[in-house]
């Protein structure tokens, strides 16, 4: 998956499940950069897991909620 897809998915998730954070980042003018950072960190951590023998799916399952899809506020 490319970063733009992750960014788009995370934007929707944050808006719905992290509305306070979403609005604060939007007001501060850093929402898009924070979304990109989250996607890049997800990619980097997934790559590290894959280099240690995890499948792409296993790596995704371990990392996705850390940056892209945090739990509801």
C-alpha positions as CSV (number, residue, x, y, z in Angstrom):
1,X,0.0,0.0,0.0
2,X,1.3,3.4,-0.7
3,X,1.6,6.2,1.8
4,X,-1.1,8.3,0.2
5,X,-3.7,5.6,0.8
6,X,-2.6,5.2,4.4
7,X,-2.8,9.0,4.9
8,X,-6.3,9.2,3.5
9,X,-7.5,6.3,5.7
10,X,-5.8,7.8,8.8
11,X,-7.4,11.2,8.1
12,X,-10.9,9.6,8.1
13,X,-10.1,7.6,11.2
14,X,-8.7,10.5,13.2
15,X,-11.6,12.7,12.2
16,X,-14.1,10.1,13.4
17,X,-12.3,8.5,16.4
18,X,-9.9,11.2,17.5
19,X,-11.9,14.4,16.9
20,X,-10.2,16.5,19.5
21,X,-6.7,15.6,18.2
22,X,-7.9,16.0,14.6
23,X,-9.3,19.5,15.3
24,X,-6.2,20.6,17.3
25,X,-3.8,19.5,14.5
26,X,-6.1,21.1,11.9
27,X,-6.2,24.4,13.7
28,X,-2.4,24.3,14.2
29,X,-1.9,23.8,10.5
30,X,0.0,20.6,11.0
31,X,-2.6,17.9,10.3
32,X,-1.2,16.9,6.9
33,X,2.4,16.7,8.2
34,X,1.4,14.6,11.2
35,X,-0.6,12.3,8.9
36,X,2.5,11.9,6.7
37,X,4.7,11.2,9.7
38,X,2.3,8.6,10.9
39,X,2.3,6.8,7.5
40,X,6.1,7.0,7.3
41,X,6.6,5.6,10.8
42,X,4.2,2.8,10.0
43,X,6.1,2.0,6.9
44,X,9.5,2.1,8.7
45,X,8.3,-0.2,11.5
46,X,6.6,-2.6,9.2
47,X,9.8,-2.9,7.2
48,X,11.7,-3.6,10.4
49,X,9.3,-6.4,11.3
50,X,9.5,-7.8,7.8
51,X,13.3,-7.9,8.0
52,X,12.9,-9.9,11.2
53,X,10.8,-12.6,9.5
54,X,7.2,-11.3,9.9
55,X,4.9,-11.4,7.0
56,X,3.5,-8.1,5.6
57,X,0.1,-8.9,7.2
58,X,1.7,-9.7,10.6
59,X,3.7,-6.5,10.5
60,X,0.6,-4.5,9.5
61,X,-1.4,-6.0,12.4
62,X,1.4,-5.1,14.9
63,X,1.9,-1.5,13.7
64,X,-1.3,-0.1,12.3
65,X,-2.9,1.1,15.5
66,X,0.3,2.6,16.8
67,X,0.3,5.5,14.3
68,X,-2.5,5.3,11.7
69,X,-5.5,4.0,13.6
70,X,-5.2,4.9,17.3
71,X,-8.0,3.9,19.6
72,X,-11.0,6.1,20.1
73,X,-10.6,9.1,22.4
